[in-house]
Amino acid sequence: MIEQLAVNAIRILSADAVQKANSGHPGFPLGAAPIVYALFAQGMNHAPQEPDWFNRDRFVLSAGHGSAMLYAVLHLFGYPGMDVGELKRFRQYGSLTPGHPEYGLTPGVEATTGPLGAGMGMAVGMALAEVHLAAKFNRDDCRIVDHFTFALGGEGCLMEGISSEVFSLAGTLGLGKLIVLYDSNDITIEGGTALAFTEDVGKRMEAFGFGVFSVEDGTDAAAVGAAIEEAKRDAARPSFIKIRTKIGYGVPDREGTPKAHGEPLGEENVRILRASLGWQDERPFEIPDGVYAHYRALAEKGLRKSGQWKALLAEYRSKYPEDALVFDRYLSGGIGEEVFGNEYFEYEKKADATRNISGRILNELKDGVPFLIGGSADLAPSNKTRIDGAGDFAKGAYEGRNIHFGVREMGMTAIGNGILLHGGLRPFVATFFVFSDYMKPMLRLSALMGLPLIAVLTHDSIGVGEDGPTHEPVEQLAMLRATPNIDVFRPADEYETRVAWKQALLNVNGPSVLVLTRQNLPVLARSGPGAEKGAYIVAGDASSKPDIIILASGSEVAVAAEAGGALARDGIAARVVSVLCMELFERQTAEYRESILPSDVRRRLAVEAGGSEPWGKWVGLDGACVTMDRFGASAPAEELFRVFGFNKDFIVNKARALLAASTS
């Protein structure tokens, strides 16, 4: 009896929260409440009093529109700050109960979800991190890393292509600690799933390498719990549990219909729900004391689990003190300045592609940052992102640090997010810059969650050459720079590439993108410490007011410096500024920004083999751009740079025209 009341409490609180907000998605919580009860009450190790203890099981609500259900569960279990007042403030500004779950805001929320399928990718990343750390640190008598990752989603999550990307990889890798719960209610916003989704999902998951289980009656929490326990015993492969439910359960007017999905039930239907469930109290948000006592008792079980793990960790520290110190370092994720000693900036100065330079830096840092792990979307030889001697992460060889993501850019990025959310590792991901289009939705979530994911994106411009416009990024710089909380680095030589890697590793507040060349770049004559401030003067007199400022990034800095030298020989004071990272430069003091870009010098010219949009704020209305506001072409890189104006003569003429226009 108490178990059914506990399930119905989730339903009632969810419906009341949506109704009070007059906004939200009640249908999914009404159908899926027994699933989350079975998981949180029986199937999952978690401690509300210590929501961040490391060996807890992870839960990701991939169907983030069902957030009211998750908040109800967190409230009932007594997670910090999740009092009933927060449920009453559902979807209101400043509450702990936003419309979709947000990582870092609500205790107990492991990931920001909402874009369907994204949570599935992050769950795979969490499971990947768990098995890597287990392979690294567990001993036969002390398994200090031993937990499951659960994800709950519905038809929408499985329709999105990202779920196929990540499940295919999870099956290939045999991630046996991953359990996916599928709320199968056959309804989407437009109608029944038969309109657009008729495949046999179970067979698809079997083909991916999952163990597949079914629960025909999703109202039976005990049956769901039994399926979870059976899935746990299938340790050699990830598990998929299909659970048949009814959206809008308990409301005859809405049950099993699209109308239940995304609008409040209405006061009359909320009353009908209470009657249908046999709920005695008509008052919103009122839950019997016995239900709270039941949930608190379950929470105490979780606290005991946390205590047992702490005792095991103490035993580990006693038996394996050196390993324990390393484990602590992994969990802290700390990267100090000492990793980048003086020798970090001592290197042979020669022309080289920044992708090659980046590959050398990655391998220089591998020992100083032992928890650095990652890989490429099947492009590691081109991206130069292999960690030499670190082994491949593969089924049965989980201690490897080189992850082969396959051609799965969006899935790769979601998995990188999941690795960070899990904790203990610092991931990087990589592909060609033009394919950042495929990564963008998950990079956006990285930025939204403040996750320090590092993306190594090579083949950065028309310098790709013969592969042609399909592979030549022109709008991608503008796309990423327009996304809040992403640092975009486009280095011009080895010094700047080293600064980019250093800043990316030291940044713990958001993702960093390293945009790197395929072609060799010359060593800049005056590259130096100013790069660490995002933009600095590489040519021209820094002590006097210039006639014109030329701003450039990456491969265009050297040619901009050539043009500045030519202008100087003709008596024109040209200052050339390398803009390694606009976002980093913006975070500098107003005094420093003014010293680089004096506000009274309005004749400014931006030079970059990308779109012009990001440069408007830097060149102003009186400035001009030499940029790529069209697609490229298939030809040798040198020819393309000449044709599209990225050469000394064209830049000099553009600068002269700008100066002439300003004096006419």
C-alpha positions in Angstrom: 0.0 0.0 0.0 2.7 2.5 0.9 4.6 1.8 -2.3 1.5 2.7 -4.4 1.0 5.8 -2.4 4.6 6.7 -2.9 4.2 6.3 -6.7 1.0 8.3 -6.7 2.7 11.1 -4.7 5.1 11.6 -7.6 2.1 11.8 -10.0 0.2 14.3 -7.8 3.1 16.6 -7.2 4.0 16.6 -10.9 0.5 17.4 -11.9 0.2 20.1 -9.2 3.5 21.7 -10.2 2.5 21.9 -13.9 -1.0 23.2 -13.0 0.3 25.9 -10.7 2.8 27.1 -13.3 0.2 26.8 -16.0 3.0 25.4 -18.1 4.8 22.1 -18.5 4.4 18.5 -19.5 2.3 16.3 -17.2 1.7 13.3 -19.4 5.1 11.7 -19.2 5.3 12.0 -15.3 1.9 10.4 -14.9 2.9 7.4 -17.0 6.6 7.1 -15.9 6.2 7.6 -12.2 6.5 3.9 -11.3 9.7 3.7 -13.3 11.5 6.4 -11.4 10.1 5.1 -8.1 11.4 1.6 -8.8 14.8 3.1 -9.8 15.3 5.6 -6.9 13.7 3.4 -4.3 15.2 0.1 -5.1 17.5 0.0 -8.2 19.9 2.9 -7.6 22.5 3.8 -5.0 22.1 7.4 -4.1 22.3 9.5 -0.9 20.2 12.6 -0.8 22.1 13.9 2.2 25.3 13.6 0.2 24.2 14.0 -3.4 27.7 14.2 -4.8 29.4 11.2 -3.2 31.6 9.8 -5.9 30.4 6.1 -6.1 26.7 6.9 -6.4 24.8 5.6 -9.4 24.1 8.2 -12.0 20.7 9.0 -13.4 20.0 11.1 -16.5 16.5 12.1 -17.4 17.0 12.3 -21.2 13.4 13.1 -21.6 14.0 16.4 -19.9 10.4 17.7 -20.5 9.5 15.3 -17.7 11.4 17.5 -15.2 8.4 17.9 -12.8 8.6 14.2 -12.1 12.3 14.4 -11.3 11.8 17.4 -9.0 9.0 15.6 -7.2 11.3 12.6 -6.6 14.1 14.8 -5.4 11.7 16.6 -3.1 10.3 13.4 -1.6 13.7 12.0 -0.9 14.8 15.2 0.7 17.5 16.5 -1.6 19.1 19.7 -0.3 17.0 22.8 -1.0 14.2 20.8 -2.7 11.4 21.8 -0.3 7.8 22.0 -1.5 8.2 25.7 -2.1 10.5 24.9 -5.0 7.8 22.6 -6.5 5.3 25.5 -6.2 7.8 27.7 -8.1 8.1 25.3 -11.0 9.3 27.1 -14.1 9.7 30.4 -12.3 12.7 32.7 -12.4 15.3 31.9 -9.8 13.8 28.6 -8.7 15.6 25.3 -8.4 12.9 23.8 -10.7 13.4 25.2 -14.2 11.4 23.9 -17.2 14.1 21.4 -18.1 16.7 20.0 -15.7 19.8 22.1 -15.3 23.1 20.8 -14.1 24.8 22.8 -11.3 21.5 24.4 -10.3 19.4 21.6 -8.8 20.9 19.1 -6.4 20.5 15.6 -7.8 20.3 16.7 -11.4 23.3 15.0 -13.1 23.0 16.7 -16.5 21.2 19.5 -18.4 18.7 17.8 -20.6 15.9 18.9 -22.9 17.2 18.4 -26.5 15.9 14.8 -27.0 18.6 12.1 -27.1 21.3 14.3 -25.7 20.9 12.7 -22.3 21.5 9.3 -23.8 24.8 10.4 -25.1 25.9 11.9 -21.8 24.9 8.7 -20.0 27.1 6.7 -22.3 29.9 9.2 -21.4 29.3 8.6 -17.7 29.4 4.8 -18.2 32.6 5.2 -20.2 34.3 7.2 -17.5 33.2 4.7 -14.8 34.7 1.7 -16.5 38.0 3.6 -17.3 38.4 4.7 -13.7 37.5 1.2 -12.5 40.2 -0.3 -14.8 42.7 2.2 -13.5 42.1 2.1 -9.8 40.1 -1.0 -8.7 41.8 -3.9 -6.9 40.4 -7.3 -6.4 39.8 -6.6 -2.7 38.9 -2.9 -3.0 36.5 -1.9 -5.8 36.3 1.8 -5.1 34.8 2.6 -8.6 31.7 0.4 -9.0 28.5 2.1 -10.0 25.8 2.1 -12.7 24.6 4.8 -15.0 20.8 4.9 -15.8 19.1 6.9 -18.5 15.3 7.4 -19.0 13.8 8.5 -22.2 11.0 7.9 -24.7 10.3 7.6 -28.3 11.7 11.1 -29.1 15.1 10.2 -27.6 15.2 7.1 -29.8 14.1 8.9 -33.0 16.9 11.4 -32.7 20.0 10.2 -34.6 22.3 10.9 -31.7 20.9 7.9 -29.7 21.9 5.5 -32.5 25.4 7.1 -32.6 26.0 6.6 -28.9 24.2 3.3 -28.4 26.2 1.8 -31.3 29.4 2.8 -29.6 28.2 1.7 -26.2 27.4 -1.8 -27.6 30.7 -2.0 -29.4 32.6 -1.2 -26.2 30.5 -3.5 -24.0 29.6 -0.8 -21.4 27.9 -3.2 -19.0 27.2 -0.7 -16.3 24.9 1.3 -18.6 21.1 0.7 -18.3 18.7 2.5 -20.5 15.0 2.7 -19.5 12.6 3.2 -22.4 9.2 4.7 -21.6 7.2 3.3 -24.5 3.9 5.0 -24.7 3.4 5.2 -28.5 2.6 8.9 -28.5 4.3 12.0 -29.9 3.1 15.5 -30.2 1.6 15.0 -33.6 -0.1 11.8 -32.8 0.6 8.1 -32.5 4.2 7.0 -33.2 3.0 4.9 -36.1 2.9 8.2 -38.1 6.8 8.2 -38.3 8.2 5.5 -36.0 7.4 1.8 -36.7 10.7 0.0 -36.3 11.3 -2.7 -33.8 13.3 -0.8 -31.2 14.3 -4.0 -29.3 15.8 -5.6 -32.4 17.7 -2.4 -33.1 19.2 -2.4 -29.6 20.0 -6.0 -29.9 21.9 -5.2 -33.1 23.8 -2.6 -31.3 24.9 -5.2 -28.7 22.5 -4.4 -25.9 20.8 -6.9 -23.7 17.1 -6.2 -24.2 14.4 -6.6 -21.5 10.7 -5.9 -21.4 8.1 -4.9 -18.9 4.6 -5.0 -20.4 2.8 -3.3 -17.5 4.5 0.0 -16.7 2.3 0.6 -13.7 3.9 -2.3 -11.9 6.9 -0.8 -10.1 7.9 -4.2 -8.7 8.2 -5.6 -12.3 10.3 -2.6 -13.3 12.5 -3.1 -10.3 12.9 -6.8 -11.2 13.9 -5.9 -14.7 16.5 -3.5 -13.4 18.0 -6.1 -11.2 18.1 -8.6 -14.1 19.8 -6.0 -16.3 22.4 -5.4 -13.6 23.4 -9.1 -13.7 24.0 -8.9 -17.5 27.4 -7.4 -16.9 29.0 -8.1 -20.3 26.9 -5.7 -22.3 24.8 -2.5 -21.8 21.1 -3.1 -21.1 17.9 -1.7 -22.6 14.6 -2.1 -20.7 11.4 -1.4 -22.7 8.5 -0.4 -20.4 5.0 -0.1 -21.7 3.2 2.9 -20.2 0.3 5.2 -20.9 1.0 8.9 -21.2 -1.4 10.9 -19.0 -2.2 7.9 -16.9 -5.2 8.4 -14.6 -6.9 11.1 -16.6 -9.4 9.6 -19.0 -9.7 12.7 -21.1 -5.9 12.8 -21.7 -4.7 9.2 -21.2 -3.0 7.8 -24.3 -3.4 11.0 -26.4 -1.0 13.6 -27.6 -3.0 16.2 -25.6 -1.4 14.8 -22.4 2.1 15.8 -23.5 2.7 19.5 -23.3 -0.1 21.4 -21.6 -1.5 21.5 -18.0 -4.3 19.1 -17.2 -6.7 21.8 -16.0 -8.2 22.0 -12.6 -11.0 19.7 -13.3 -8.7 17.0 -14.7 -6.4 17.4 -11.7 -9.5 16.6 -9.5 -10.3 13.6 -11.7 -6.7 12.4 -11.4 -7.0 12.5 -7.7 -10.2 10.5 -7.8 -8.8 8.0 -10.3 -5.7 7.4 -8.1 -7.8 7.2 -4.9 -6.0 10.2 -3.5 -7.8 11.5 -0.5 -6.5 15.1 -0.2 -7.8 17.7 -2.6 -5.3 20.3 -1.5 -2.4 20.9 -4.0 1.0 19.7 -2.9 -0.3 18.0 0.3 1.4 14.6 0.8 0.6 12.2 3.7 3.2 12.1 6.5 3.5 8.4 6.0 4.7 8.9 2.4 7.4 11.3 3.5 8.5 8.9 6.3 8.7 6.1 3.7 11.0 8.2 1.4 13.1 9.3 4.3 13.7 5.7 5.3 14.8 4.9 1.8 17.1 7.9 1.9 18.7 6.5 5.1 19.5 3.3 3.2 21.4 5.4 0.6 23.3 7.2 3.3 24.4 3.8 4.7 25.7 2.9 1.2 27.7 6.2 1.1 29.2 5.4 4.5 30.1 1.9 3.4 31.9 3.3 0.4 33.8 5.8 2.6 35.0 2.9 4.7 36.1 1.0 1.6 38.0 4.1 0.4 39.7 4.4 3.8 40.8 0.7 3.5 42.1 1.4 0.0 44.1 4.4 1.2 45.7 2.1 3.8 46.5 -0.7 1.5 47.4 1.3 -1.6 48.5 4.7 -0.5 50.3 5.7 -3.7 47.3 4.7 -5.9 45.0 6.6 -3.5 47.0 9.8 -4.0 46.7 9.4 -7.7 42.9 8.7 -7.4 42.5 11.9 -5.4 44.3 13.8 -8.1 42.0 12.4 -10.8 38.9 13.4 -8.8 40.2 16.9 -8.0 40.9 17.5 -11.7 43.4 20.1 -10.7 45.9 21.3 -13.3 48.4 23.7 -11.9 50.8 26.2 -13.6 53.6 23.8 -12.8 52.4 21.6 -15.7 53.5 24.4 -18.0 57.0 25.0 -16.8 59.5 27.2 -18.6 60.5 24.4 -20.9 56.9 24.5 -22.2 57.8 27.5 -24.3 61.2 26.2 -25.3 60.9 24.6 -28.8 62.5 24.6 -32.2 61.1 27.6 -34.1 60.2 26.4 -37.5 57.3 26.6 -39.9 54.7 24.0 -39.3 50.9 23.3 -39.3 49.2 24.1 -36.1 47.6 20.7 -36.1 51.0 19.1 -36.0 52.1 21.4 -33.3 49.0 20.6 -31.3 49.7 16.9 -31.6 53.2 17.4 -30.1 51.8 19.5 -27.3 49.2 16.8 -26.5 52.0 14.2 -26.0 54.1 16.6 -24.0 51.3 17.1 -21.6 50.1 13.4 -21.3 52.2 12.6 -18.2 51.6 16.0 -16.5 47.8 15.5 -17.0 47.4 11.8 -16.6 43.6 12.1 -16.5 43.6 13.6 -20.0 41.6 11.2 -22.3 39.9 11.5 -25.6 40.0 10.9 -29.3 38.6 11.8 -32.7 35.6 11.1 -34.9 37.7 8.7 -37.0 40.2 11.4 -37.9 43.0 11.0 -35.3 45.8 10.7 -37.9 44.6 14.0 -39.5 43.7 15.8 -36.3 47.0 14.6 -34.6 45.1 13.6 -31.5 46.6 10.3 -30.6 48.3 10.0 -27.2 51.3 7.9 -27.9 51.9 4.9 -25.7 48.6 5.4 -23.8 46.7 2.5 -25.4 43.3 2.2 -27.0 40.1 2.4 -25.0 38.3 -0.8 -26.2 36.2 -3.6 -24.9 38.3 -5.5 -22.4 41.0 -2.8 -22.5 39.3 0.0 -20.6 42.5 1.5 -19.2 43.4 3.0 -22.7 43.3 6.7 -23.1 42.7 6.9 -26.9 39.0 6.7 -27.6 37.9 5.7 -31.1 34.5 7.5 -31.4 34.0 6.4 -35.0 32.3 8.8 -37.5 29.9 10.2 -34.8 30.6 13.8 -34.2 27.5 14.7 -32.3 27.6 11.5 -30.2 31.3 12.0 -29.5 30.6 15.5 -28.1 27.8 14.3 -25.9 29.9 11.5 -24.6 32.7 14.0 -23.8 30.1 16.0 -21.8 29.1 12.9 -20.0 32.7 12.0 -19.1 33.1 15.5 -17.5 29.8 15.2 -15.7 30.9 11.9 -14.2 34.1 13.4 -12.8 37.7 12.2 -12.6 38.7 12.7 -16.2 39.4 15.6 -18.6 38.3 14.7 -22.1 39.1 16.1 -25.5 37.3 15.5 -28.8 38.3 16.2 -32.3 37.2 16.3 -36.0 37.6 18.6 -39.0 36.4 22.2 -38.3 33.7 22.1 -40.9 32.1 19.2 -39.1 31.7 21.3 -36.0 28.2 21.7 -37.5 27.5 18.2 -36.3 28.9 18.9 -32.9 27.2 22.2 -32.3 24.1 21.1 -30.3 26.2 19.2 -27.8 28.9 22.0 -27.6 26.0 24.3 -26.8 25.2 22.1 -23.9 28.8 22.1 -22.8 28.7 25.8 -22.7 25.3 25.9 -20.9 26.6 23.5 -18.2 30.0 25.3 -17.9 31.8 22.1 -18.8 35.5 22.5 -19.8 35.4 20.2 -22.8 38.3 20.7 -25.2 37.5 20.4 -29.0 40.4 20.1 -31.4 39.1 21.2 -34.8 41.6 21.0 -37.7 41.6 21.9 -41.4 40.3 25.4 -40.4 39.7 27.3 -43.7 39.9 27.4 -47.5 43.5 26.1 -46.7 41.8 22.7 -47.0 42.2 23.3 -50.7 41.4 20.6 -53.1 38.7 18.9 -51.0 36.6 21.9 -52.0 33.7 23.9 -50.4 32.1 20.9 -48.7 35.2 20.7 -46.5 36.2 24.3 -46.2 34.7 26.0 -43.1 33.7 29.6 -43.7 30.8 30.2 -41.3 31.8 28.0 -38.4 34.0 30.6 -36.6 31.0 32.9 -36.5 28.8 30.1 -35.3 31.0 29.2 -32.4 31.9 32.7 -31.4 28.2 33.6 -31.3 27.6 30.8 -28.7 27.9 32.1 -25.1 30.7 30.7 -22.8 32.8 29.1 -25.5 36.5 30.2 -25.9 37.5 29.9 -29.6 41.2 29.9 -30.2 42.7 30.2 -33.7 46.5 30.2 -33.2 49.0 31.7 -35.7 52.1 29.8 -34.8 53.6 27.4 -32.2 53.7 29.9 -29.4 50.0 30.8 -29.8 49.1 27.1 -30.1 50.9 26.4 -26.8 49.0 29.3 -25.2 45.7 27.9 -26.6 46.3 24.5 -25.0 47.4 26.0 -21.7 44.4 28.3 -21.5 42.0 25.5 -22.5 43.3 23.2 -19.8 43.3 25.9 -17.1 39.8 27.0 -18.0 37.3 25.1 -15.8 34.2 27.2 -16.6 33.3 26.3 -20.1 34.5 24.6 -23.4 37.5 25.6 -25.4 37.8 25.1 -29.1 41.2 25.0 -30.8 40.9 25.8 -34.5 44.0 24.5 -36.3 45.5 24.6 -39.8 46.3 21.8 -42.2 49.0 23.9 -43.9 52.3 25.1 -42.5 52.5 28.5 -40.9 55.6 30.6 -40.4 56.9 31.5 -37.0 55.8 35.1 -36.1 58.6 37.5 -35.4 56.9 38.9 -32.3 54.6 36.3 -30.9 54.9 36.2 -27.2 53.3 36.5 -23.8 50.6 38.9 -24.9 48.9 35.9 -26.5 47.8 34.9 -23.1 45.5 37.9 -23.1 43.7 36.9 -26.3 45.0 39.6 -28.5 48.3 41.5 -28.7 50.5 43.5 -31.1 52.6 41.5 -33.4 53.8 44.2 -35.8 54.1 48.0 -35.6 55.1 50.5 -33.0 53.2 49.8 -29.8 54.2 53.1 -28.2 52.7 55.5 -30.7 49.3 56.0 -32.2 48.9 54.1 -35.5 47.2 55.3 -38.6 45.5 52.0 -39.1 45.0 48.7 -37.2 45.0 45.4 -39.0 43.4 42.6 -37.0 43.9 38.9 -38.0 43.8 35.4 -36.6 45.5 32.1 -37.4 47.0 31.7 -40.9 46.2 35.3 -41.8 48.3 36.9 -39.1 51.6 36.4 -41.0 50.2 37.8 -44.2 48.7 40.7 -42.3 52.1 41.4 -40.8 53.6 41.4 -44.3 51.0 43.9 -45.4 51.7 46.0 -42.3 55.4 46.1 -43.1 54.7 47.2 -46.7 52.5 50.0 -45.4 55.1 51.1 -43.0 57.7 51.3 -45.7 55.4 53.8 -47.4 55.2 55.9 -44.3 51.9 54.6 -43.0 51.9 53.6 -39.3 50.2 50.2 -39.4 49.7 48.2 -36.2 49.0 44.5 -36.7 47.1 42.7 -33.9 46.9 38.9 -33.6 43.5 37.9 -32.2 44.1 34.5 -30.8 40.8 34.4 -28.9 38.2 37.1 -28.9 36.5 35.9 -25.8 39.7 35.9 -23.8 40.5 39.4 -25.0 37.1 40.6 -23.9 37.8 39.4 -20.4 40.9 41.6 -20.1 40.8 45.0 -18.3 39.5 48.0 -20.2 43.0 49.5 -19.9 44.6 46.6 -21.7 42.0 46.5 -24.5 42.5 50.2 -25.0 46.3 49.8 -25.2 45.8 47.3 -28.1 42.9 48.9 -29.8 42.8 52.6 -29.1 39.3 53.8 -29.3 40.3 56.9 -31.3 41.8 54.8 -34.1 38.8 54.1 -36.2 40.5 52.9 -39.3 40.6 49.2 -38.7 40.8 46.3 -41.1 40.0 42.6 -40.1 41.6 39.8 -42.1 40.4 36.3 -41.6 39.5 33.4 -43.9 36.0 33.1 -42.3 32.8 35.1 -42.2 32.8 38.8 -41.4 30.1 38.7 -38.7 32.3 38.4 -35.6 34.5 41.3 -36.6 31.9 44.2 -36.6 32.3 45.0 -32.9 36.1 45.3 -33.4 36.4 47.2 -36.6 33.3 49.5 -36.1 31.3 51.3 -38.7 34.4 53.0 -40.1 36.3 49.7 -40.6 36.4 47.1 -43.2 37.0 43.3 -43.6 38.9 40.9 -45.8 36.9 37.8 -45.0 35.1 34.9 -46.6 31.4 35.7 -47.0 30.9 33.1 -49.7 31.7 29.4 -50.0 35.2 28.4 -51.2 36.3 26.2 -54.1 38.3 23.2 -55.0 41.9 24.2 -55.8 45.3 24.2 -54.2 45.3 26.2 -51.0 47.9 28.8 -52.2 45.7 29.6 -55.2 42.6 29.9 -53.1 44.2 32.3 -50.7 45.3 34.4 -53.7 41.9 34.3 -55.4 40.0 35.3 -52.3 42.4 38.2 -51.4 44.4 36.7 -48.5 47.7 38.1 -49.8 49.9 41.1 -49.0 49.0 43.2 -52.1 45.2 42.8 -51.7 45.4 43.7 -48.0 47.6 46.7 -48.6 45.2 48.0 -51.3 42.2 47.4 -49.0 44.0 49.3 -46.2 44.9 52.2 -48.6 41.3 52.4 -49.8 40.1 52.5 -46.2 42.5 55.3 -45.3 41.5 57.3 -48.4 37.8 56.9 -47.7 38.3 58.2 -44.2 40.0 61.4 -45.3 37.8 62.2 -48.3 
